[in-house]
């Protein structure tokens, strides 16, 4: 699967090493739904080089709280387990690629 649906345990495993991008979202969030195709495309295009995951904030409130996610969608970029960047709101695919390329 190119985009992983994460919980607390899988989140920690996925973000521990290398570059990863995590989308904090909810099913009722219209901007999150609009961003979904972009996240899916990135997952397919970058499979094997960047790990991409999604965290449903309704199902994983502790993770949302831990990373101070106040608005969704929030996309957080990690390198070797550490948050290095974030984007709040929906952006074009090129913006996410720009941030990811800066981390490689």
TAJOWO-V582919 format. One line per field, one symbol per residue. burial: I if it has 9 or more other C-alpha atoms within 8 Angstrom, else O. Layout:
burial->???
//
This chain:
burial->OIIOOIOOOOIIOIIIOIIIIIIIIIOOIOIIIOIOOIIIOIIIOIIOOIIIIIIIIOOIOOIIOOOOIOOIIIIIIIIIIOIOOIOIIIOOOOOIOOIIOOOO
//
